[in-house]
Amino acid sequence: MSDTPVQRFYRVQACLYDCTRWMILHGRRRAAAHLKLRPDSSVLEIGCGTGLNFRYLLEYLDPAAGRLTGVDFSAPMLRRAARRVARHRWPNVELIEADAARLALDRQFDAIFFGYSLTMIPDWTGALARADEHLGPRGTLVVLDFGRFRRWGPLGPLMRGWLRLNHVDTSRPYADGVRKQFERVEVHDWLGGYNFIAVGRKGY
Ligand SMILES: C[S@@+](CC[C@H](N)C(=O)[O-])C[C@H]1O[C@@H](n2cnc3c(N)ncnc32)[C@H](O)[C@@H]1O
């Protein structure tokens, strides 16, 4: 199958990603804290990219008991993630190349994280449904992503338009999507709608 526009985008962007995104992608540590990970948790990051969230997730895990799985459909991004894992000698991280909207792994996880990936997935409701299928009983799902810049006045449309050029769609009702699927949901907005963290908990 031919590459999607997002895969083509990351073919070029992969080499620039780590040295540019620190300026705009915030809230990683706060989002990881909402996952309520234990030392023996299994956690899945969907759209893990180059693995910039890994250290915040691994802080909670015992290397011998907890496990982190990163999924992404961009091979160049995953190659960089693999280099990061090797550099840090993280023994409990595995990487899988797969499309979030068609995810079919043979197991469930205690926690699932979308970090700045859901807004780039055209079939985002499908991706959330697949995530739900992969989340075990009493599992937690966290979405960290760009908001709608509600309180940004005239800068709001500019930010949304610029993100759109970068394949990020801020116009869809992501928090409502999480609300539809989970029994208990909290949504935290940051900096006037710059970004949000949506937390869905199963079976509470
Ligand atoms: C903005 S990056 C975020 C990467 C990382 N989570 C972070 O916080 O730095 C978005 C990532 O989502 C991945 N992605 C987008 N759509 C995807 C899909 N349908 N299936 C799997 N990965 C996808 C992209 O390849 C890219 O690596």
PDBQT file of the ligand as one rigid body, heavy atoms in Angstrom, charges set to zero:
ROOT
HETATM    1  C1  LIG A 301       3.533  14.524  16.544  1.00  0.00    +0.000 C 
HETATM    2  S1  LIG A 301       4.188  12.886  16.469  1.00  0.00    +0.000 S 
HETATM    3  C2  LIG A 301       4.134  12.419  18.200  1.00  0.00    +0.000 C 
HETATM    4  C3  LIG A 301       5.219  11.446  18.531  1.00  0.00    +0.000 C 
HETATM    5  C4  LIG A 301       5.367  11.170  20.034  1.00  0.00    +0.000 C 
HETATM    6  N1  LIG A 301       4.183  10.543  20.558  1.00  0.00    +0.000 N 
HETATM    7  C5  LIG A 301       5.677  12.444  20.783  1.00  0.00    +0.000 C 
HETATM    8  O1  LIG A 301       4.897  12.796  21.684  1.00  0.00    +0.000 OA
HETATM    9  O2  LIG A 301       6.707  13.066  20.480  1.00  0.00    +0.000 OA
HETATM   10  C6  LIG A 301       2.839  11.930  15.805  1.00  0.00    +0.000 C 
HETATM   11  C7  LIG A 301       3.221  10.483  15.563  1.00  0.00    +0.000 C 
HETATM   12  O3  LIG A 301       2.029   9.754  15.309  1.00  0.00    +0.000 OA
HETATM   13  C8  LIG A 301       2.288   8.835  14.264  1.00  0.00    +0.000 C 
HETATM   14  N2  LIG A 301       1.026   8.491  13.604  1.00  0.00    +0.000 N 
HETATM   15  C9  LIG A 301       0.186   9.329  12.957  1.00  0.00    +0.000 A 
HETATM   16  N3  LIG A 301      -0.844   8.642  12.454  1.00  0.00    +0.000 NA
HETATM   17  C10 LIG A 301      -0.651   7.337  12.796  1.00  0.00    +0.000 A 
HETATM   18  C11 LIG A 301      -1.373   6.151  12.563  1.00  0.00    +0.000 A 
HETATM   19  N4  LIG A 301      -2.508   6.161  11.865  1.00  0.00    +0.000 N 
HETATM   20  N5  LIG A 301      -0.901   4.990  13.069  1.00  0.00    +0.000 NA
HETATM   21  C12 LIG A 301       0.264   4.985  13.779  1.00  0.00    +0.000 A 
HETATM   22  N6  LIG A 301       0.993   6.077  14.019  1.00  0.00    +0.000 NA
HETATM   23  C13 LIG A 301       0.547   7.247  13.542  1.00  0.00    +0.000 A 
HETATM   24  C14 LIG A 301       3.242   9.574  13.341  1.00  0.00    +0.000 C 
HETATM   25  O4  LIG A 301       3.942   8.694  12.487  1.00  0.00    +0.000 OA
HETATM   26  C15 LIG A 301       4.130  10.293  14.337  1.00  0.00    +0.000 C 
HETATM   27  O5  LIG A 301       5.249   9.534  14.682  1.00  0.00    +0.000 OA
ENDROOT
TORSDOF 0
